[in-house]
Amino acid sequence: MESFALSSLSTSFSLPTRSSLIHHRFHHHHPISKSSPSIPTLRFSSSSSFLFSPIKPTPNSSLFKPRFLPPIHSSSSSNSPNHPPPSPQITQPAKPIPLILSISIGLIVRFLIPKPPEVTPQAWQLLSIFVSTIAGLVLSPLPVGAWAFLGLTVTVLTKTLSFATAFSAFTNEVIWLIVISFFFARGFVKTGLGDRIATYFVKWMGRSTLGLSYGLTISEALIAPAMPSTTARAGGVFLPIIQSLSLSAGSKPGHPSAKKLGSYLVQSQFQSAGNSSALFLTAAAQNLLCLKLAEELGVIVSSPWVTWFKAASLPAIACLLATPLVLYKLYPPETKDTPDAPAMAAKKLEHMGPVTRYEWVMVGTMLLAVSLWVFGDALGIASVVTAMTGLSILLLLGVLDWDDCLSEKSAWDTLAWFAVLVGMAGQLTNLGIVTWMSDCVAKSLQSFSLSWPAAFGVLQASYFLIHYLFASQTGHVGALYSAFLAMQLAAGVPGVLAALALAYNTNLFGALTHYSSGQAAVYFGAGYVDLPDVFKVGFIMAVINTIIWGVVGAFWWKFLGLY
């Protein structure tokens, strides 16, 4: 799940000014008085200018709520019969039908399907638990982390795996690198650095709608390697900018005027995001997981950051350049020119003020991290050590505090269920299940007399289209990446080519539907795009991306010697 905790991000059009946010977030030595002074706030109107209006902080405002103090209730009000104590929040139990189906699938594999003679009872039992876990990820009887924990518990309870083996993946370096990447993304949002960079591109390129789209697309591609969450980039940086620009042009969500500007900008940014994530290894959490799973199957990518970027660069950049133009013709905005956008951006930058110390710290830390990710192999510095160093700098210099890390629920949830899936997948490989499956597929492909390029195309297309059944990119990776890579290896596809192509596909199918990724939910939730348009444009752009990656990639990867 390429996800990010967005509960702290406002999707309204009333945003506290830069100075008040930075002051509150980094300097807590000016308490709010009882009279709570008004805070100047930027509002975007249907005109091209900013409106300033005071907003009184409310007692429930998260901006001014003390972090550790419980709410204070007077004794009179709490004992009054007119104010009964609030009833405890009841958590919903597991959804019965998805629960029954998920468990039944595992039981069918375990007891009704005959065990192949070359597979051990332990391996077959683990496979049944793994299949049941994957079914639960698709059917969602419980949240992902909770369901994965149940699967982990069953492996230990049935003595399929020992406790130490079941939890061994929780020390996996790649998983911790993914977790820390969520904290980096939070730093970009908290300091406002990502917002500032994107606003500069609006100022430089925003005189026309097409130029505006290219400015946003290029800025995301530049931010992506140091902000490893597509969902965070969508919800924390680009959607607020698109919303304010659209409203200033009179383009309102859920209204016929959405077609004036907002619909096109949302679709363009949404469809471009997958290529930005595919361009850099550190641009999305699932990229790191793909290479870890490939390594467990014996496919080692040397100098991973550089190799990934070199192989992705030409097809990804071609798609990034093509996407805004293709959508401009396919899904045209009614407003072709946006002459006021640069002025709006300039005014916003003026009210942001100069770059803060915390933004400079964020810039320096990310430059250090990206440099070490690129040259780390030569220096003997592991990627996760680089990430740990970067996070330590952000904590030491006050850009982030430990509360920020603790409140990043998506990071800890990812740690839990990623580790479970990676651990199970690794043990399936160790127990011979993956080898058995790949041998079966290889025999089937041989019966069709498919060459490895044909098998490569069929399996890559199948992996891509199956994502219509998934609501998570990382869930898809955990469930199917190892199996599809093993099939391609058995068919004779070069290992690094197969591993990278599957990983690139993992980013590209994030724009298929309104549920296919975290950023999909963010952009669709803005209300500018109708559901039929999401599916139609998603499919058409998937075909176009496939053609560009297939044609450009084939020549480029041949030149690089990947096959």
Salt bridges, closest charged atoms under 4 A:
ASP195 OD1 - LYS348 NZ 3.02
GLU220 OE2 - ARG233 NE 2.94
GLU359 OE2 - ARG18 NH2 2.93
GLU359 OE2 - ARG196 NE 2.74
ASP401 OD2 - ARG67 NH1 2.85
ASP403 OD2 - ARG67 NH1 3.60
ASP404 OD1 - ARG186 NE 3.61
ASP404 OD2 - LYS190 NZ 2.62
GLU408 OE1 - ARG186 NH1 2.83
ASP533 OD2 - LYS259 NZ 3.10
